[in-house]
Amino acid sequence: MANLTRYGLFDDMFGDLAKGYWLKPVTMPGGQELQIKLDVKEDDKAYKIDAEIPGVKKEDIHVDVNGNQVSIRAEVKQEKEEKKDEKVVHSERFYGAVARSLQLPVDVDADKASANYKDGVLNLTLPKKSGAATSRVAIR
């Protein structure tokens, strides 16, 4: 039996254009993709997250912790101006934001969390909340 696929007017006109459009990071001509790449490590006491956020000032990075939910947001500001004999020949400006969010298996003690930003890498140390150990439920 053949599989039937239903197409509507929107699918016919904009299907290929819209497919995956919202999933791709924004790029500027000649620029890099705006994205945050993460490495997450865990030990008995804490989670350690290394987030690559190149070209951003540390004042423009915001980290929010709510229970086991961690959100990292950065505002990107890039300005490039070329002058020749004190006339502006070429000028490019770009402002945007990029964010990542992840859910950890155990709640984080936000009061004891620490962050360090150096050379385009944000290092987060997120201690596990005491008493938040995983327990197994017996099935009867």
Helices and strands as residue ranges (DSSP letters): H 9-18, G 21-23, E 37-42, E 46-52, G 58-60, E 61-66, E 69-84, E 87-103, G 110-112, E 114-118, E 121-127
